[in-house]
């Protein structure tokens, strides 16, 4: 799992595409609060992946992957509410929610893979403190 940059990560690429899709889909939303929050949550996903990757520490990378995953849950909640308020069509909701859920699953998998690279001795020290 050697990557030259966070840009090489498929999950980051998909997160960026999702953010662009969200910005376009909500461009004409008549509720600024919803529009702003949904866009911020979507933007947070690839930004946290990139920030964690740049920290040069597996533990920090995992922490930021988990933050990105949390932003995905926040985004799906906002999409659900947007759909209930008719700010989002059923088709758009389904497309965006499915993509967000798939990205969250990828983040979980990447976090587990990176976690396996941390020696067990270091994991125990952290859990005991």
C-alpha positions in Angstrom: 0.0 0.0 0.0 2.6 2.5 -1.1 1.1 5.8 -2.4 3.0 8.8 -3.6 0.3 11.2 -2.6 -3.2 11.3 -1.1 -4.3 12.0 -4.7 -3.5 8.4 -5.5 -6.1 7.1 -3.1 -9.4 6.1 -4.8 -11.3 7.1 -1.7 -10.0 10.6 -1.9 -10.8 10.8 -5.7 -14.3 9.6 -5.1 -14.7 12.0 -2.1 -13.7 14.9 -4.4 -16.2 13.8 -7.1 -18.9 13.5 -4.4 -18.2 17.0 -3.1 -18.4 18.4 -6.7 -21.6 16.6 -7.3 -23.0 17.9 -4.0 -22.0 21.5 -4.8 -23.7 21.2 -8.2 -26.8 19.5 -6.9 -27.3 22.1 -4.1 -26.3 25.1 -6.2 -29.9 26.4 -6.4 -31.1 25.2 -3.0 -33.5 27.7 -1.6 -32.4 27.2 2.0 -28.9 28.6 2.6 -28.5 26.8 6.0 -29.0 23.3 4.4 -27.0 24.2 1.4 -24.0 25.4 3.4 -24.1 22.5 5.9 -24.4 19.8 3.1 -21.6 21.4 1.1 -19.3 21.7 4.2 -19.9 18.0 5.2 -19.2 16.9 1.6 -16.0 19.0 1.4 -14.8 17.7 4.8 -14.5 14.1 3.5 -11.7 14.5 1.0 -10.1 17.4 3.0 -9.7 15.2 6.1 -8.3 12.3 4.0 -5.7 14.7 2.6 -4.9 16.3 5.9 -4.4 12.9 7.7 -2.2 11.6 4.9 0.0 14.6 5.1 0.5 14.2 8.9 3.2 11.5 8.2 1.9 9.3 11.1 -0.3 6.2 10.7 -2.1 7.0 13.9 -2.9 10.6 12.8 -3.9 9.2 9.3 -6.4 6.8 11.0 -7.7 9.6 13.2 -8.4 11.8 10.2 -9.9 8.9 8.2 -12.4 8.4 11.1 -13.2 12.1 11.0 -13.9 11.9 7.3 -16.1 8.8 7.9 -18.0 10.8 10.6 -18.5 13.6 8.0 -20.0 11.0 5.7 -22.6 10.1 8.4 -23.3 13.8 8.9 -23.7 14.2 5.2 -26.1 11.3 4.9 -28.2 12.8 7.7 -28.4 16.1 6.0 -29.3 14.5 2.7 -32.1 12.6 4.4 -33.4 15.9 5.9 -33.0 17.6 2.6 -35.1 14.9 1.0 -37.8 15.2 3.6 -38.0 19.0 3.0 -38.2 18.4 -0.8 -34.9 20.2 -1.4 -33.6 17.1 -3.1 -35.3 14.7 -5.5 -35.6 11.0 -4.7 -33.2 10.2 -7.6 -30.5 12.7 -6.4 -30.9 11.5 -2.8 -30.4 7.9 -3.7 -27.4 8.6 -5.9 -25.7 10.8 -3.3 -26.5 8.7 -0.3 -25.3 5.5 -2.0 -22.0 7.1 -3.0 -21.5 8.6 0.5 -22.1 5.2 2.1 -19.7 3.5 -0.3 -17.0 6.1 0.5 -17.6 5.5 4.2 -17.1 1.8 3.7 -13.9 2.5 1.8 -12.7 4.8 4.6 -13.4 2.0 7.2 -11.4 -0.5 5.1 -8.5 1.9 4.6 -8.4 2.7 8.3 -8.2 -1.0 9.2 -5.5 -1.6 6.6 -3.4 1.3 8.0 -4.1 0.1 11.6 -2.5 -3.3 10.7 0.7 -1.4 9.9 1.1 -0.2 13.5 3.1 -2.7 15.6 1.0 -4.5 18.3 3.4 -3.3 21.0 2.6 0.3 20.2 -1.2 -0.4 20.1 -1.0 -1.9 23.6 0.9 1.1 25.0 -1.8 3.4 23.8 -4.7 1.3 25.1 -3.1 1.1 28.5 -2.7 4.8 28.9 
